[in-house]
Amino acid sequence: MAQPKIIVLDDDPTGSQTVHSCLLLMQWDVDTLRQGLQDRSPIFFVLTNTRALSPCDAEAVTREVCQNLKQAIALEGTQDFLVVSRSDSTLRGHYPVETDAIADELGPFDAHFLVPAFFEGGRITRNSIHYLMVDGTPTPVHQTEFAKDSVFGYSTSYLPDYVAEKTAGRIQAKAVERFTLTDMRAGSLKRLMALQNNICGVVDGETQADLDQFAQDVLAAAARGKRFLFRSAASILTALADLPAQPIDSDHMGTYVRDGRPGAIIVGSHVKKTTQQLGKLLKEPGVIGIEVNVTQLRDGGQTASSELLTDILAQVETAHSSGQVPAVYTSRDELTFDTVQARLDFGVEVSALLMAVIKGLPDDIGFLISKGGITSNDTLSTGLALRTARLLGQILPGVSVVRTPADHAQFPDLPVVLFPGNVGDEAALAVAYRRLTGL
């Protein structure tokens, strides 16, 4: 059975957190997409950053990527491919906006599947209910902080009802095909072959073996002509790509650090888990915390932004010149705004400031850790101005490391950790830091 090319449209750069040795594309012009199709890896990622955009802008970007992708596929003569709309494992994102746009541009599809299980992050799906492991206890995700997200909130963890809620009833819960653990473990090929008209399916997963079995059935159905679209977290990608172990294991990622020099850390995510991890990190030897007062940024406008940047970079230089690692982090209180759009717009302002900090970092830093999904996307595309990057693997479960190209103008061969906001225990950020520094 031939391995199809797996094309992932990723709404932030953390969806590659279970694979390795593939390309991440920060641009989606036809020539760059052709690089992804030509690459030796069976999978590549297009980092659209649509989770940071309005629904209208997210749809426009998704359509643009798909239209260019159609041209690239034709030019390369690519016959077999699967399309994945990768999003957050806690169900936050522009569904069904993005899958609808992909279906319009690259369809028709026989089905689209929601597969939110992400085992490395403690997310499982059982009986079509999506859970987050909280202190070892499976907790329905609608009972967690993520369901209260002011942009992407939802009221149910039962995936058929989630689909009905997000599609405003266009897809009714009773019309959703449920692939339960019992179904999947018995084999799903016959059922997959019967799907048509882009029907919605929701897929369970308690272990990687569950998704491995489902992926084999999907690939077998695809080889017989069925066309499927996925809206998923990262774990199904592990199953579809079927890669060997990464070249350098997580304990030895420090070998990528440039000449063993101190690095820098940027923390933008404001979720509770990040705040807990930041607290542990700031107690690590050699780490100097530098807080960005986002309230001052909100209330002070452009002048405040300029003054903040000057002050932050001065503190960064002082820390770096003394052999320490500056950890630049946004103040932890989540501000309130009158509208969702106002919140999104302010997020852009905060990110612009953090990206200016990255551009102003000393050229000889040994590594960079970027904490937060949207922050990490902007780090790659804006702060480092990358067109592509090669994924090295994971430094912790669910936490990827990429490396800048050797010809990068400012930071050649720099290892960059892409650390999602909601992954890992309280010590995880500190552990990643220790693995890079050899402490």
Buried (B, 14 or more C-beta within 10 A) or exposed (E): EEEBBBBBBBBBBBBBBBBBBBBBBBBBBBEBBBBBBEBEBBBBBBBBBBBBBBEEBBBBBBBBBBEBBBEBBEEBEBEEBBBBBBBBBBBBBBBBBBBBBBBEBBBEBBBBBBBBBBBBBBBBBBEBBBBBEEEEEBBBBBEBEBBEBEBBEBEBBBBBBBBBBBBEEEBEBEEBBBBBBEBBBEBBBEBBBEBEEBBBBBBBBBEBEBBBBBBBBBBBBBEEEBBBBBBBBBBBBBBBBBBEEBEBEBEEBBEBBBEEBBBBBBBBBBBBBBBBBBBBBBEBEEBBBBBBBBEEBBEBEEEBBEEBBEEBBEBBBEBBEEEBBBBBBBBBEEBEBEEEEEBBEBBEBBBBBBBBBBBBBBEEBBBBBBBBBBBBBBBBBBBBBBBBBBBBBBBBBBBBBBBBBEEBEBBEEBBBBBBBBBBBEBBBBBBBBBBBBEE
